[in-house]
Amino acid sequence: MNQSIQDLSLYKTPKGFRGKSKYVVQLWWITYALFFKPSPQILYGWRRFLLRSFGAKIGKGVIIRPSAQITYPWKVSIGDHSWIGDEVVLYSLGEIEIGSNTVISQRSYICTGSHDYKSESFDIYSQKITIGKKCWLATDVYVAPSVTIGDFTVVGARSSVFSDLPHNKVCIGSPAKPIKDRILISEY
């Protein structure tokens, strides 16, 4: 057995990794627990205000459900009229950029950070995730660090996204792959 693999006593969080002081981080978690999470569902403006107060860039008309979890709001940008569903996790160890008119459906997990499993000290890292405008991530979609999802793309329920997805596609699977173009149906 190799004793030099994953010795957690050697782990250290890199200086400045969180992007704010440990006091601001704790203040956010207290604010989240006392004011964000228990807020009535209809108070979207209140939750937008709280996130903006901690440095998030939140566009107009954004709908964020009270059960959504945002790790570090100062690393999150959400465009106008986007929706963040119930129990969505924005694990924002790194930056998360979500375009306008995009839907992130319930229980999806947007994960910007992980650990280097080859490192003896189990080093942590973060990489930006970009989700384009007018996208829809259906229920329970996982998005891995460093992924870019192109504008107008749909990712099917329970898909796992480990690499970039192109614009204007419908993608499904684990790993998610494009299966067809997203076609707009005109009104009659």
Backbone bond lengths (Angstrom), bond angles and torsions (degrees), N, CA, C in turn:
res aa  C-N    CA-C-N  psi(-1)  N-CA   C-N-CA  omega(-1)  CA-C   N-CA-C  phi
1 M - - - 1.456 - - 1.521 109.32 -
2 N 1.320 116.77 135.87 1.457 121.80 -177.62 1.529 109.92 -86.12
3 Q 1.319 116.96 109.63 1.467 122.34 -177.07 1.527 112.61 -74.74
4 S 1.346 117.98 -15.42 1.462 120.16 -177.15 1.529 112.98 -85.53
5 I 1.331 117.10 2.55 1.464 120.07 178.20 1.520 109.89 -90.92
6 Q 1.315 116.26 126.11 1.460 124.96 171.25 1.526 114.43 52.91
7 D 1.305 115.08 70.21 1.463 121.73 172.82 1.528 107.59 -98.09
8 L 1.327 116.60 97.29 1.466 121.23 -173.80 1.521 113.53 -67.06
9 S 1.315 118.26 -15.52 1.471 119.51 175.37 1.534 110.78 -66.64
10 L 1.327 117.61 -16.71 1.468 122.31 179.45 1.532 112.73 -90.89
11 Y 1.332 117.47 -9.40 1.473 121.24 -175.44 1.522 111.66 -65.26
12 K 1.329 115.36 137.43 1.469 122.35 172.51 1.528 107.94 -141.76
13 T 1.335 116.83 131.74 1.457 120.27 173.56 1.525 107.80 -72.69
14 P 1.327 118.19 128.52 1.470 120.40 -178.67 1.532 111.96 -59.76
15 K 1.308 115.73 144.40 1.472 121.54 178.67 1.527 109.38 -58.73
16 G 1.327 116.73 131.11 1.455 122.67 178.60 1.516 115.11 78.16
17 F 1.322 117.77 5.51 1.470 121.90 -175.34 1.528 112.36 -58.19
18 R 1.329 116.92 -38.93 1.467 120.52 -176.68 1.530 112.35 -76.45
19 G 1.315 117.42 -18.42 1.460 120.82 178.81 1.511 114.85 86.79
20 K 1.298 118.05 -9.96 1.468 124.90 176.72 1.523 107.31 -146.47
21 S 1.318 115.72 167.80 1.467 120.13 -179.88 1.530 110.89 -68.42
22 K 1.330 115.40 161.37 1.464 119.46 178.94 1.530 111.31 -62.00
23 Y 1.325 117.25 -24.77 1.469 120.84 178.79 1.527 111.14 -72.18
24 V 1.332 116.39 -41.75 1.471 120.04 176.83 1.525 109.87 -65.91
25 V 1.324 117.05 -41.10 1.466 120.76 177.49 1.524 109.96 -58.14
26 Q 1.328 117.60 -47.72 1.471 120.71 -179.92 1.515 111.78 -65.46
27 L 1.344 116.56 -38.41 1.466 120.11 177.47 1.529 110.33 -62.21
28 W 1.343 116.89 -39.74 1.466 119.24 176.48 1.515 110.47 -62.13
29 W 1.339 118.76 -46.05 1.463 120.30 -177.94 1.529 111.86 -63.61
30 I 1.323 117.23 -35.70 1.471 120.67 175.88 1.527 110.16 -66.85
31 T 1.330 116.04 -45.35 1.475 121.27 178.46 1.521 110.62 -61.14
32 Y 1.326 115.79 -43.42 1.466 120.14 178.65 1.536 110.44 -59.87
33 A 1.337 116.25 -47.60 1.473 120.69 -176.06 1.529 112.81 -68.31
34 L 1.321 116.89 -36.98 1.468 120.20 -174.14 1.524 114.50 -92.87
35 F 1.330 117.70 -30.49 1.460 119.84 -170.99 1.528 115.00 -122.21
36 F 1.324 118.03 -31.55 1.464 121.16 -177.50 1.526 110.46 -84.17
37 K 1.315 116.30 -62.94 1.469 121.77 -173.57 1.531 113.78 -60.01
38 P 1.344 119.99 -41.94 1.468 118.30 -179.58 1.528 114.49 -83.95
39 S 1.335 117.91 2.62 1.468 119.80 -177.87 1.532 110.35 -67.93
40 P 1.340 116.62 143.40 1.465 119.25 178.04 1.531 111.25 -57.98
41 Q 1.305 115.59 146.84 1.454 122.14 -174.87 1.524 112.59 -51.73
42 I 1.331 118.78 -38.54 1.467 121.99 -174.18 1.531 113.62 -74.42
43 L 1.321 118.85 -7.29 1.475 120.88 -175.79 1.530 112.06 -87.46
44 Y 1.319 116.04 56.09 1.465 120.80 179.98 1.518 111.53 -62.23
45 G 1.324 116.68 -40.16 1.464 121.01 178.81 1.518 112.16 -61.47
46 W 1.316 116.77 -38.47 1.466 122.09 178.15 1.525 110.52 -62.19
47 R 1.332 117.47 -46.60 1.460 120.47 179.96 1.531 111.41 -67.47
48 R 1.339 117.08 -36.90 1.471 119.39 174.38 1.526 110.05 -60.58
49 F 1.338 116.50 -43.54 1.467 121.55 178.69 1.530 111.23 -59.77
50 L 1.330 116.69 -47.43 1.466 119.64 -179.66 1.528 111.35 -60.49
51 L 1.327 117.12 -45.41 1.463 120.25 179.98 1.525 111.24 -64.00
52 R 1.328 116.92 -43.73 1.476 120.05 177.71 1.523 111.21 -62.35
53 S 1.323 116.63 -35.37 1.475 120.71 179.06 1.523 111.76 -62.16
54 F 1.322 116.43 -24.70 1.465 121.30 178.31 1.531 111.95 -104.26
55 G 1.327 116.64 18.35 1.457 120.87 170.61 1.505 117.52 94.87
56 A 1.338 118.39 1.32 1.462 119.94 176.50 1.527 109.48 -68.76
57 K 1.311 115.71 146.49 1.465 121.21 174.28 1.527 106.35 -99.56
58 I 1.328 115.79 103.04 1.456 122.24 -174.45 1.523 108.59 -117.65
59 G 1.324 116.83 121.29 1.455 121.84 -179.03 1.514 112.73 -72.56
60 K 1.339 115.14 175.65 1.467 120.20 -179.40 1.525 109.91 -73.19
61 G 1.330 115.01 146.57 1.449 121.17 175.89 1.516 116.07 70.24
62 V 1.336 117.76 12.74 1.463 120.74 179.44 1.526 109.41 -70.56
63 I 1.323 116.13 135.77 1.465 122.38 177.71 1.522 107.55 -109.21
64 I 1.327 114.95 118.52 1.469 121.28 176.90 1.516 107.39 -124.92
65 R 1.325 116.39 121.59 1.457 121.12 -178.91 1.530 109.94 -72.93
66 P 1.337 117.44 150.64 1.464 120.26 -177.17 1.522 114.30 -65.43
67 S 1.327 117.88 -20.86 1.463 119.71 179.85 1.530 112.89 -87.52
68 A 1.338 117.21 -2.10 1.472 119.94 175.42 1.529 108.82 -66.32
69 Q 1.331 116.23 147.65 1.469 121.52 179.39 1.521 109.08 -118.10
70 I 1.320 115.69 126.23 1.451 121.31 179.55 1.525 107.10 -121.77
71 T 1.326 117.78 116.77 1.462 121.34 -174.16 1.521 111.42 -67.85
72 Y 1.327 117.59 -59.68 1.472 122.74 -179.80 1.523 108.30 -129.31
73 P 1.336 118.06 99.08 1.470 120.62 -175.50 1.530 113.62 -58.10
74 W 1.316 117.92 -31.54 1.462 121.95 -177.81 1.522 112.55 -66.30
75 K 1.331 117.48 -6.70 1.472 121.64 177.55 1.528 112.10 -109.60
76 V 1.349 116.97 14.80 1.464 121.58 -175.15 1.531 110.75 -118.90
77 S 1.328 115.29 136.09 1.459 122.78 175.05 1.531 108.03 -132.18
78 I 1.344 116.74 124.72 1.461 122.04 -178.46 1.526 108.12 -128.19
79 G 1.333 116.91 125.10 1.463 122.28 -178.54 1.518 113.24 -73.50
80 D 1.325 115.40 168.09 1.462 123.50 -177.78 1.526 112.28 -52.36
81 H 1.332 114.80 140.66 1.471 124.79 170.89 1.527 114.57 59.78
82 S 1.314 117.36 25.77 1.471 120.36 174.99 1.515 109.97 -88.67
83 W 1.330 116.24 159.23 1.460 123.00 -177.74 1.515 109.67 -122.77
84 I 1.331 115.21 132.85 1.466 122.67 175.11 1.528 106.12 -117.23
85 G 1.324 116.87 113.87 1.463 122.37 -169.87 1.518 115.58 -80.80
86 D 1.319 114.20 -178.93 1.467 122.02 -179.42 1.521 111.36 -60.47
87 E 1.317 115.41 134.97 1.466 124.78 174.97 1.530 113.56 59.83
88 V 1.328 116.83 20.94 1.463 119.96 171.96 1.530 107.46 -70.84
89 V 1.329 115.97 138.42 1.462 121.13 175.46 1.521 108.33 -110.41
90 L 1.327 115.57 120.07 1.456 122.21 170.48 1.525 105.61 -101.56
91 Y 1.325 115.97 87.04 1.466 122.76 -176.46 1.523 107.16 -80.98
92 S 1.326 113.71 81.45 1.459 122.02 -167.91 1.530 112.94 -91.54
93 L 1.328 116.44 56.08 1.464 118.67 170.33 1.519 108.86 -65.45
94 G 1.324 116.06 -32.97 1.456 123.66 171.38 1.519 108.03 -114.43
95 E 1.311 116.52 -177.95 1.462 120.73 -178.05 1.518 111.77 -71.01
96 I 1.337 114.70 143.23 1.458 122.42 171.41 1.522 106.77 -124.11
97 E 1.319 116.08 123.20 1.464 121.78 177.84 1.519 108.18 -119.56
98 I 1.342 115.88 120.25 1.457 123.12 -178.79 1.519 107.36 -118.60
99 G 1.324 117.03 127.03 1.460 121.59 -177.95 1.519 113.08 -72.94
100 S 1.320 115.65 178.22 1.463 122.99 179.78 1.522 111.13 -72.28
101 N 1.337 115.30 150.60 1.472 122.83 175.58 1.523 113.27 57.20
102 T 1.315 115.99 34.47 1.463 121.84 179.35 1.522 109.49 -106.97
103 V 1.319 116.42 143.30 1.465 122.54 178.94 1.526 108.94 -114.28
104 I 1.330 115.54 125.04 1.465 122.25 170.67 1.531 104.95 -110.12
105 S 1.320 116.77 105.60 1.469 121.03 -172.45 1.518 112.74 -78.32
106 Q 1.311 114.31 169.66 1.460 124.33 -172.13 1.527 112.88 -49.55
107 R 1.313 112.60 141.59 1.466 124.47 175.30 1.526 115.07 64.14
108 S 1.321 117.53 12.59 1.462 118.72 174.85 1.521 109.42 -73.24
109 Y 1.326 115.77 153.58 1.463 121.82 -175.23 1.523 108.14 -129.78
110 I 1.329 115.92 111.57 1.459 122.74 -179.27 1.527 106.02 -102.74
111 C 1.329 116.82 105.82 1.470 123.01 -165.25 1.528 111.78 -113.94
112 T 1.320 116.92 103.70 1.469 120.57 -178.00 1.522 113.92 -89.24
113 G 1.317 118.89 -4.79 1.459 119.62 -175.29 1.515 113.33 -132.90
114 S 1.329 113.85 158.32 1.455 120.61 176.02 1.529 108.13 -161.44
115 H 1.315 115.18 -168.63 1.463 121.47 179.31 1.525 109.63 -122.87
116 D 1.315 114.96 151.11 1.463 121.12 175.41 1.527 107.34 -84.36
117 Y 1.320 116.39 102.50 1.466 120.72 -176.33 1.524 112.72 -67.96
118 K 1.340 117.70 -14.88 1.465 121.28 178.49 1.530 111.86 -87.11
119 S 1.327 116.00 -12.08 1.457 121.28 -178.74 1.529 110.05 -84.59
120 E 1.311 116.57 131.26 1.464 120.08 178.97 1.527 111.14 -59.42
121 S 1.339 116.56 -35.65 1.468 120.31 -179.14 1.531 112.58 -90.15
122 F 1.357 117.21 9.91 1.463 123.06 174.77 1.529 110.74 53.62
123 D 1.347 115.66 47.77 1.465 122.32 -175.04 1.520 111.67 -53.57
124 I 1.324 115.23 139.24 1.460 121.73 177.05 1.521 108.56 -93.23
125 Y 1.330 116.05 150.30 1.458 120.43 175.25 1.524 109.13 -146.47
126 S 1.320 115.45 163.40 1.461 121.13 174.85 1.517 109.39 -136.43
127 Q 1.331 114.84 149.71 1.458 121.72 177.18 1.525 108.42 -144.24
128 K 1.309 115.43 139.29 1.465 122.72 -176.26 1.531 111.63 -61.91
129 I 1.338 114.76 144.39 1.465 123.03 170.55 1.526 107.59 -116.64
130 T 1.327 116.00 133.36 1.461 121.78 176.82 1.523 108.41 -122.27
131 I 1.337 115.17 125.41 1.460 122.19 176.47 1.530 106.16 -117.62
132 G 1.313 117.02 121.73 1.458 122.09 -172.16 1.513 114.24 -67.51
133 K 1.323 114.43 -175.84 1.464 121.42 178.61 1.529 110.11 -80.35
134 K 1.337 115.02 151.43 1.462 123.76 175.36 1.530 112.88 56.18
135 C 1.332 115.51 35.60 1.464 121.64 175.14 1.524 109.41 -94.49
136 W 1.306 115.57 161.76 1.462 121.48 170.71 1.516 107.77 -136.14
137 L 1.337 115.33 116.77 1.460 121.93 169.92 1.517 105.48 -99.66
138 A 1.314 117.55 111.16 1.459 122.17 -177.06 1.537 109.86 -70.50
139 T 1.305 116.96 -175.76 1.459 121.32 -171.84 1.529 113.18 -58.52
140 D 1.322 115.30 138.86 1.465 123.55 169.10 1.527 113.84 62.86
141 V 1.334 116.81 39.22 1.467 121.42 177.12 1.528 108.72 -89.16
142 Y 1.322 116.26 135.33 1.462 122.40 174.61 1.529 108.29 -104.25
143 V 1.352 116.05 132.01 1.461 121.70 175.92 1.519 108.05 -121.74
144 A 1.328 116.73 124.31 1.461 123.89 -175.76 1.534 111.78 -84.57
145 P 1.344 116.53 162.70 1.462 120.80 177.77 1.529 112.26 -55.28
146 S 1.306 115.70 145.43 1.473 128.23 174.59 1.524 114.60 75.87
147 V 1.328 118.70 5.94 1.459 121.78 -177.12 1.530 111.27 -79.88
148 T 1.324 115.44 142.72 1.462 123.13 168.83 1.519 107.56 -119.61
149 I 1.334 115.68 128.36 1.463 122.08 175.91 1.522 106.42 -109.18
150 G 1.325 116.43 122.69 1.463 122.06 -175.26 1.513 113.34 -66.54
151 D 1.331 115.62 159.90 1.464 122.75 177.55 1.525 111.00 -54.85
152 F 1.323 116.08 145.88 1.468 125.31 172.90 1.530 113.77 68.48
153 T 1.313 118.67 13.08 1.468 121.44 -175.83 1.524 111.53 -90.05
154 V 1.328 115.62 142.77 1.461 123.59 175.49 1.521 107.43 -109.28
155 V 1.344 115.74 133.90 1.460 120.85 174.64 1.527 106.64 -116.84
156 G 1.327 116.23 121.07 1.458 122.28 -174.83 1.521 113.87 -67.07
157 A 1.320 115.11 158.92 1.462 123.07 -178.11 1.529 111.64 -52.86
158 R 1.319 114.72 139.69 1.463 124.40 176.15 1.523 114.20 61.61
159 S 1.318 116.53 21.05 1.463 120.02 176.08 1.520 109.55 -82.20
160 S 1.325 115.91 157.02 1.465 123.02 176.21 1.522 107.89 -121.16
161 V 1.328 116.13 124.18 1.456 121.53 -175.35 1.526 108.65 -107.03
162 F 1.339 116.48 109.80 1.464 122.37 -178.22 1.520 112.86 -109.60
163 S 1.337 117.32 -10.39 1.461 120.58 177.54 1.524 108.64 -143.78
164 D 1.326 115.75 165.65 1.462 121.40 -175.92 1.529 111.69 -56.05
165 L 1.341 114.67 145.29 1.460 121.05 175.32 1.528 108.63 -116.67
166 P 1.335 117.53 141.12 1.465 120.66 -176.17 1.531 112.69 -74.13
167 H 1.333 114.54 170.97 1.467 122.06 176.21 1.525 110.50 -67.91
168 N 1.347 114.48 149.47 1.463 122.67 165.99 1.533 114.50 57.00
169 K 1.332 115.88 43.68 1.467 120.57 179.17 1.521 110.07 -126.47
170 V 1.316 116.04 159.67 1.455 123.43 166.95 1.519 105.18 -104.75
171 C 1.337 115.86 124.76 1.465 121.38 -174.05 1.521 109.18 -125.99
172 I 1.338 116.22 140.24 1.464 120.54 177.49 1.521 109.44 -143.65
173 G 1.329 114.38 162.34 1.456 120.34 170.72 1.510 114.21 109.68
174 S 1.322 113.20 178.20 1.459 121.73 176.48 1.523 107.53 -137.34
175 P 1.305 117.75 95.32 1.465 126.76 7.73 1.534 111.97 -79.53
176 A 1.337 115.79 151.20 1.463 121.35 -179.58 1.524 110.56 -66.28
177 K 1.325 114.31 135.28 1.469 122.19 178.42 1.525 108.37 -134.58
178 P 1.339 117.34 147.02 1.471 119.86 175.59 1.530 110.82 -65.01
179 I 1.339 116.12 135.33 1.466 119.63 177.32 1.525 112.42 -115.10
180 K 1.341 116.73 -22.30 1.468 120.03 178.23 1.521 109.06 -167.89
181 D 1.320 115.35 168.69 1.458 121.20 174.66 1.520 109.39 -74.09
182 R 1.325 115.25 150.72 1.469 120.21 171.64 1.512 106.33 -87.88
183 I 1.319 116.10 119.00 1.463 121.51 -175.16 1.517 108.63 -110.12
184 L 1.316 115.49 130.74 1.456 121.92 177.05 1.516 108.89 -79.34
185 I 1.309 116.10 128.04 1.470 120.85 176.29 1.521 107.49 -93.51
186 S 1.314 116.32 118.72 1.462 121.57 -178.78 1.526 110.04 -72.93
187 E 1.338 113.83 148.23 1.459 118.66 174.74 1.519 108.82 -77.44
188 Y 1.321 116.20 145.88 1.467 120.91 -179.42 1.503 110.53 -87.38
